[in-house]
Amino acid sequence: MKEGVEILNTHANETKDRLKGLLKPCPFCGGKADIDHHIDSFHDIQYHIKCTGCGLSFNNSWGTYQTSDIQKEVVRWNTRANP
């Protein structure tokens, strides 16, 4: 089972590295946005986007390791209205 979690972590890290450059700065403070993840008890990857400046965050509910889920969150982060 440990090998499966390691494979999921590798996949999640590759996905995050590929998508981090697409994130726009935080619309509230202009801080850098970052993507984090954890693997839940069902072995699904939960992605989380958070501003490293003010802490504003979006995360997907019950997301999976499928790339399309984090891509949707990146689009959601990037399409919020600026102040």
DSSP file (Angstrom, degrees, kcal/mol; ACC not computed):
  #  RESIDUE AA STRUCTURE BP1 BP2  ACC     N-H-->O    O-->H-N    N-H-->O    O-->H-N    TCO  KAPPA ALPHA  PHI   PSI    X-CA   Y-CA   Z-CA
    1    1 A M     >        0   0    0      0, 0.0     4,-1.7     0, 0.0     5,-0.2   0.000 360.0 360.0 360.0 -33.8    0.0    0.0    0.0
    2    2 A K  H  >  +     0   0    0      1,-0.2     4,-2.2     2,-0.2     5,-0.2   0.881 360.0  55.3 -61.7 -38.0    2.9    2.3    0.7
    3    3 A E  H  > S+     0   0    0      1,-0.2     4,-2.2     2,-0.2    -1,-0.2   0.885 104.8  53.5 -62.2 -38.3    4.1    2.1   -2.9
    4    4 A G  H  > S+     0   0    0      2,-0.2     4,-2.2     1,-0.2    -1,-0.2   0.895 108.6  48.6 -63.2 -40.5    0.6    3.2   -4.1
    5    5 A V  H  X S+     0   0    0     -4,-1.7     4,-2.7     2,-0.2    -1,-0.2   0.895 110.0  52.3 -66.7 -40.0    0.8    6.3   -1.9
    6    6 A E  H  X S+     0   0    0     -4,-2.2     4,-2.3     2,-0.2    -2,-0.2   0.892 109.0  50.1 -62.9 -39.1    4.3    7.1   -3.2
    7    7 A I  H  X S+     0   0    0     -4,-2.2     4,-2.4     2,-0.2    -2,-0.2   0.917 111.2  48.9 -64.2 -43.2    3.0    6.8   -6.8
    8    8 A L  H  X S+     0   0    0     -4,-2.2     4,-2.8     2,-0.2    -2,-0.2   0.912 110.9  50.2 -63.2 -42.2    0.1    9.2   -5.9
    9    9 A N  H  X S+     0   0    0     -4,-2.7     4,-2.7     2,-0.2    -2,-0.2   0.910 110.4  49.8 -62.4 -42.2    2.5   11.7   -4.3
   10   10 A T  H  X S+     0   0    0     -4,-2.3     4,-2.2     2,-0.2    -2,-0.2   0.930 112.5  47.4 -61.1 -45.7    4.8   11.6   -7.3
   11   11 A H  H  X S+     0   0    0     -4,-2.4     4,-2.4     1,-0.2    -2,-0.2   0.926 112.8  48.9 -61.4 -45.9    1.8   12.2   -9.6
   12   12 A A  H  X S+     0   0    0     -4,-2.8     4,-2.8     1,-0.2    -2,-0.2   0.911 111.2  49.4 -62.7 -43.3    0.5   15.0   -7.4
   13   13 A N  H  X S+     0   0    0     -4,-2.7     4,-2.5     2,-0.2    -1,-0.2   0.896 111.3  49.0 -64.6 -40.1    3.9   16.7   -7.3
   14   14 A E  H  X S+     0   0    0     -4,-2.2     4,-1.8    -5,-0.2    -1,-0.2   0.909 112.9  48.1 -63.7 -42.0    4.4   16.5  -11.0
   15   15 A T  H  X S+     0   0    0     -4,-2.4     4,-1.8     2,-0.2    -2,-0.2   0.931 112.3  48.3 -64.2 -46.6    0.9   18.0  -11.6
   16   16 A K  H  X S+     0   0    0     -4,-2.8     4,-2.4     1,-0.2    -2,-0.2   0.927 110.7  50.9 -60.6 -45.9    1.5   20.8   -9.1
   17   17 A D  H  X S+     0   0    0     -4,-2.5     4,-0.5     1,-0.2    -1,-0.2   0.879 111.4  48.8 -60.4 -37.7    4.8   21.7  -10.7
   18   18 A R  H  < S+     0   0    0     -4,-1.8    -1,-0.2    -5,-0.2    -2,-0.2   0.839 119.5  36.5 -70.4 -33.7    3.2   21.8  -14.1
   19   19 A L  H >X S+     0   0    0     -4,-1.8     3,-1.9     1,-0.1     4,-0.5   0.665  93.2  82.8 -97.9 -18.3    0.3   24.0  -13.0
   20   20 A K  H >< S+     0   0    0     -4,-2.4     3,-1.4     1,-0.3    -1,-0.1   0.869  87.4  59.1 -55.8 -38.6    1.9   26.4  -10.4
   21   21 A G  T 3< S+     0   0    0     -4,-0.5    -1,-0.3     1,-0.3    -2,-0.1   0.655  99.3  59.2 -67.0 -14.3    3.2   28.7  -13.2
   22   22 A L  T <4 S+     0   0    0     -3,-1.9    -1,-0.3    -4,-0.1     2,-0.2   0.614  80.5 107.2 -88.0 -13.6   -0.3   29.2  -14.4
   23   23 A L    <<  -     0   0    0     -3,-1.4    10,-0.2    -4,-0.5     3,-0.1  -0.471  63.1-140.3 -73.0 131.8   -1.6   30.7  -11.1
   24   24 A K        -     0   0    0     50,-0.2     9,-0.1    -2,-0.2    -2,-0.1  -0.476  34.0 -89.1 -79.9 159.3   -2.2   34.4  -11.0
   25   25 A P        -     0   0    0      0, 0.0     7,-0.2     0, 0.0    -1,-0.1  -0.207  59.2 -76.1 -63.0 162.6   -1.3   36.4   -7.9
   26   26 A C     >  -     0   0    0      5,-2.8     4,-1.5     1,-0.2    52,-0.0  -0.382  36.7-141.9 -58.7 131.7   -3.8   36.7   -5.1
   27   27 A P  T  4 S+     0   0    0      0, 0.0    -1,-0.2     0, 0.0    51,-0.0   0.623  96.8  47.4 -74.3 -10.6   -6.4   39.3   -6.1
   28   28 A F  T  4 S+     0   0    0     54,-0.1    -2,-0.0     3,-0.1    54,-0.0   0.857 133.1   6.0 -97.4 -42.6   -6.6   40.7   -2.5
   29   29 A C  T  4 S-     0   0    0      2,-0.1     3,-0.1     3,-0.0    -3,-0.0   0.528  90.0-120.5-119.4  -9.4   -2.9   41.1   -1.5
   30   30 A G     <  +     0   0    0     -4,-1.5     3,-0.1     1,-0.2     0, 0.0   0.538  62.1 149.2  80.0   6.0   -1.0   40.4   -4.7
   31   31 A G        -     0   0    0     -6,-0.1    -5,-2.8     1,-0.1     2,-0.2  -0.154  55.1 -86.4 -69.9 166.8    0.8   37.6   -3.0
   32   32 A K        -     0   0    0     -7,-0.2    20,-3.4    -3,-0.1    21,-0.4  -0.537  39.3-137.2 -75.6 135.7    2.1   34.4   -4.6
   33   33 A A  E     -A   51   0A   0     -2,-0.2     2,-0.3    18,-0.2    18,-0.2  -0.704  21.4-169.6 -92.2 146.8   -0.4   31.5   -4.9
   34   34 A D  E     -A   50   0A   0     16,-2.5    16,-2.6    -2,-0.3     2,-0.5  -0.953  16.2-135.6-135.6 154.4    0.8   28.0   -4.2
   35   35 A I  E     +A   49   0A   0     -2,-0.3     2,-0.3    14,-0.2    14,-0.2  -0.937  25.0 175.2-111.7 131.3   -0.7   24.5   -4.7
   36   36 A D  E     -A   48   0A   0     12,-3.1    12,-2.6    -2,-0.5     2,-0.3  -0.827   6.3-168.0-124.9 168.1   -0.5   21.9   -1.9
   37   37 A H  E     -A   47   0A   0     -2,-0.3     2,-0.3    10,-0.2    10,-0.2  -0.985  11.3-170.8-150.5 160.6   -2.0   18.4   -1.7
   38   38 A H  E     -A   46   0A   0      8,-1.6     8,-3.2    -2,-0.3     2,-0.6  -0.972  26.7-122.3-145.7 158.9   -2.7   15.6    0.7
   39   39 A I  E     -A   45   0A   0     -2,-0.3     6,-0.2     6,-0.2    25,-0.0  -0.901  30.4-146.0-104.4 122.6   -3.9   12.1    0.2
   40   40 A D    >   -     0   0    0      4,-2.6     3,-2.2    -2,-0.6    -1,-0.0  -0.145  34.0 -89.1 -82.8-179.4   -7.0   11.2    2.0
   41   41 A S  T 3  S+     0   0    0      1,-0.3    -1,-0.1     2,-0.1    -2,-0.0   0.643 127.8  56.0 -67.4 -14.3   -8.1    7.9    3.6
   42   42 A F  T 3  S-     0   0    0      2,-0.2    -1,-0.3     0, 0.0     3,-0.1   0.339 118.6-111.5 -94.7   5.5   -9.7    6.8    0.3
   43   43 A H  S <  S+     0   0    0     -3,-2.2     2,-0.4     1,-0.3    22,-0.2   0.795  73.1 138.7  64.7  32.1   -6.4    7.4   -1.5
   44   44 A D        -     0   0    0     20,-0.1    -4,-2.6    21,-0.0     2,-0.6  -0.832  55.6-121.4 -99.1 144.7   -7.8   10.4   -3.4
   45   45 A I  E     -A   39   0A   0     -2,-0.4     2,-0.6    -6,-0.2    -6,-0.2  -0.773  20.9-157.8 -89.3 125.6   -5.6   13.4   -3.8
   46   46 A Q  E     -A   38   0A   0     -8,-3.2    -8,-1.6    -2,-0.6     2,-0.3  -0.915  10.1-156.5-102.1 117.5   -7.0   16.6   -2.3
   47   47 A Y  E     -A   37   0A   0     -2,-0.6    13,-1.1   -10,-0.2     2,-0.4  -0.676   7.9-168.6 -95.1 151.2   -5.5   19.7   -3.9
   48   48 A H  E     -AB  36  59A   0    -12,-2.6   -12,-3.1    -2,-0.3     2,-0.5  -0.986   9.1-157.5-143.3 125.5   -5.5   23.1   -2.1
   49   49 A I  E     +AB  35  58A   0      9,-2.8     9,-2.5    -2,-0.4     2,-0.3  -0.910  23.5 169.9-105.5 130.6   -4.6   26.5   -3.6
   50   50 A K  E     -AB  34  57A   0    -16,-2.6   -16,-2.5    -2,-0.5     2,-0.4  -0.997  36.4-118.2-143.9 142.5   -3.5   29.1   -1.1
   51   51 A C  E  >  -A   33   0A   0      5,-3.0     4,-0.8    -2,-0.3   -18,-0.2  -0.666  16.9-150.9 -76.4 129.9   -2.0   32.6   -1.1
   52   52 A T  T  4 S+     0   0    0    -20,-3.4    -1,-0.1    -2,-0.4   -19,-0.1   0.601  91.6  49.6 -78.1  -9.8    1.4   32.6    0.6
   53   53 A G  T  4 S+     0   0    0    -21,-0.4    -1,-0.1     3,-0.1   -20,-0.0   0.931 128.9   7.3 -89.0 -68.7    0.8   36.2    1.6
   54   54 A C  T  4 S-     0   0    0      2,-0.1    -2,-0.1     0, 0.0    -1,-0.0   0.572  94.7-118.3 -97.6 -10.6   -2.6   36.7    3.2
   55   55 A G     <  +     0   0    0     -4,-0.8    -3,-0.1     1,-0.3     0, 0.0   0.461  53.5 158.9  89.4   0.1   -3.6   33.0    3.4
   56   56 A L        -     0   0    0     -6,-0.1    -5,-3.0     1,-0.0     2,-0.3  -0.301  21.4-175.3 -54.4 138.6   -6.7   33.2    1.2
   57   57 A S  E     -B   50   0A   0     -7,-0.2     2,-0.4   -24,-0.1    -7,-0.2  -0.988  29.8-168.3-145.2 153.4   -7.5   29.8   -0.1
   58   58 A F  E     +B   49   0A   0     -9,-2.5    -9,-2.8    -2,-0.3     2,-0.3  -0.974  17.4 177.1-125.9 142.3   -9.7   27.7   -2.4
   59   59 A N  E     -B   48   0A   0     -2,-0.4     2,-0.3   -11,-0.2   -11,-0.2  -0.992  29.3-115.0-143.1 154.1   -9.8   24.0   -2.3
   60   60 A N    >   -     0   0    0    -13,-1.1     3,-0.7    -2,-0.3     2,-0.5  -0.662  29.5-121.6 -88.7 142.9  -11.8   21.5   -4.1
   61   61 A S  T 3  S-     0   0    0     -2,-0.3    -1,-0.0     1,-0.3   -15,-0.0  -0.716  87.7 -13.8 -86.2 124.1  -14.3   19.3   -2.2
   62   62 A W  T 3  S+     0   0    0     -2,-0.5    -1,-0.3     1,-0.1   -17,-0.1   0.859  91.6 173.5  55.2  40.3  -13.7   15.6   -2.5
   63   63 A G    <   -     0   0    0     -3,-0.7     2,-0.2   -16,-0.1    -1,-0.1  -0.218  18.3-143.8 -69.6 166.5  -11.3   16.1   -5.4
   64   64 A T        -     0   0    0      2,-0.2     6,-0.2   -20,-0.1   -17,-0.2  -0.683  31.6 -94.5-122.9-179.8   -9.3   13.2   -6.9
   65   65 A Y  S    S+     0   0    0     -2,-0.2     2,-0.1   -22,-0.2   -19,-0.1   0.512  83.0 122.3 -76.2  -2.2   -5.9   12.9   -8.3
   66   66 A Q    >>  -     0   0    0      1,-0.1     3,-1.5   -21,-0.1     4,-0.9  -0.417  68.0-131.9 -65.0 132.1   -7.2   13.4  -11.8
   67   67 A T  H 3> S+     0   0    0      1,-0.3     4,-2.3     2,-0.2     5,-0.2   0.815 100.8  67.0 -55.1 -35.4   -5.6   16.4  -13.4
   68   68 A S  H 3> S+     0   0    0      1,-0.2     4,-2.0     2,-0.2    -1,-0.3   0.819  95.1  57.7 -60.8 -30.5   -8.8   17.9  -14.5
   69   69 A D  H <> S+     0   0    0     -3,-1.5     4,-1.6     2,-0.2    -1,-0.2   0.947 110.4  40.4 -66.8 -47.3   -9.9   18.6  -10.9
   70   70 A I  H  X S+     0   0    0     -4,-0.9     4,-2.3     1,-0.2    -2,-0.2   0.845 111.6  58.3 -70.9 -31.2   -6.9   20.7  -10.1
   71   71 A Q  H  X S+     0   0    0     -4,-2.3     4,-2.3     1,-0.2    -1,-0.2   0.914 104.9  50.9 -61.7 -40.6   -7.1   22.4  -13.5
   72   72 A K  H  X S+     0   0    0     -4,-2.0     4,-2.5     1,-0.2    -1,-0.2   0.888 109.6  50.5 -62.5 -38.8  -10.6   23.4  -12.6
   73   73 A E  H  X S+     0   0    0     -4,-1.6     4,-2.7     2,-0.2    -1,-0.2   0.874 108.3  51.8 -68.1 -36.8   -9.4   24.9   -9.3
   74   74 A V  H  X S+     0   0    0     -4,-2.3     4,-2.5     2,-0.2   -50,-0.2   0.931 111.7  46.8 -63.7 -44.7   -6.6   26.8  -11.1
   75   75 A V  H  X S+     0   0    0     -4,-2.3     4,-1.3     2,-0.2    -2,-0.2   0.918 112.6  50.3 -61.8 -43.2   -9.2   28.3  -13.5
   76   76 A R  H  < S+     0   0    0     -4,-2.5     3,-0.4     1,-0.2     4,-0.3   0.917 111.9  47.4 -62.1 -44.0  -11.4   29.1  -10.5
   77   77 A W  H >< S+     0   0    0     -4,-2.7     3,-0.8     1,-0.2    -1,-0.2   0.918 114.5  47.1 -61.4 -43.9   -8.6   30.8   -8.7
   78   78 A N  H 3< S+     0   0    0     -4,-2.5    -1,-0.2     1,-0.2    -2,-0.2   0.644 107.5  55.7 -76.8 -15.4   -7.6   32.8  -11.8
   79   79 A T  T 3< S+     0   0    0     -4,-1.3    -1,-0.2    -3,-0.4    -2,-0.2   0.324  75.6 117.0-104.9   9.0  -11.1   34.0  -12.7
   80   80 A R  S <  S-     0   0    0     -3,-0.8     2,-0.2    -4,-0.3    -3,-0.0  -0.424  76.1 -96.5 -70.9 153.1  -12.1   35.7   -9.5
   81   81 A A        -     0   0    0     -2,-0.1    -1,-0.1     1,-0.1    -2,-0.1  -0.466  34.5-128.1 -71.0 138.5  -12.7   39.4   -9.7
   82   82 A N              0   0    0     -2,-0.2   -54,-0.1     1,-0.1    -1,-0.1  -0.569 360.0 360.0 -81.1 151.5   -9.8   41.7   -8.8
   83   83 A P              0   0    0      0, 0.0    -1,-0.1     0, 0.0   -55,-0.1   0.517 360.0 360.0 -66.5 360.0  -10.6   44.4   -6.2
